[in-house]
Amino acid sequence: MNITVCIGSGCHVKGSRGIINILQGYIAENEAKIEIKLKACFCQGHCTEGVVVKFNEEIVTNITKDNIIDELEKRLDI
């Protein structure tokens, strides 16, 4: 799975760095079970709905530190 986290201005202000930190920890803890490529990007065109995370080709908005793991696990086959 490819995960891309927006780090543009709007998403940065809403906590994208914290989202990346949580994802990095999750990936490290589960690397034997899953293969995830984590990337960062700039604007995804949904600035008022940040933090924006793209799971493969699916754009998901309003990601927070509280819901990122739930949103990720919805899309994983583990």
N, C-alpha and C positions, 0 to 999 in steps of 0.2 A: 504494500500500500504506500502511496505517496501522500504526504501531508504537507500542505503549504500554509504557513501562517503569515497573514498580512502584518507588516511592520511599518506601514505608512503612518502619517501623523495621527489620523483619527484613531486607528487601532492601537498605536503606541500609547496614546493618552489613556485608552480604555484597558490597558494591561496586557498587550500582546507579549511582552517579554516574560511575564509571569506564566502565560500559557505555554510558551516555548520551554521554560524551565520545567514545568509539570510534565510535558510530553517527553522531554529528554530523560527525566527520571523514570517514567513509565517504560520507555523503550529500553533503558538499561536494565530494569528489573525483569523484563519479559523477552529479552533478545533471543533466548533459546526457542521460544514459541512463535514469535512473529518476526516478520521482516518489514520494517517501516523505514522509509526515507523521509527525513524531516528537512524541509526547506523554508526559507523566508522569501517574501516578495513585497513589492510595494502595491499600491492601490488596486483593489479588485472591483472598484466601482460601487461599493456598498458602504461608503464612509459613515453614514448616519446609523448604520446597523452593526458596527464593529463590536467586538473583534471578529474578523472574518477568517474562517479556516476552510481550506479546500481539501476534501478527502477524495483522492484521485481526481475526478472531474466534477464532483459535487460540491458546490459552494454552500457553506452553512454560516449563518450570521448569528450575532448575539452570543458568541461563545464567551464564557467566563471561566474563572478558576474553578468555580463550583460545578460546572456542567461539562467541562472538556473531556474528562475520562468517560462519562456516560455516553457522550456523543461519539467518541472513538470506539468504545466497545460495542455500540450498536452496529458498527460497520465492520467489525472483525469476526473472523471465523476461527475462534480459539476455544 
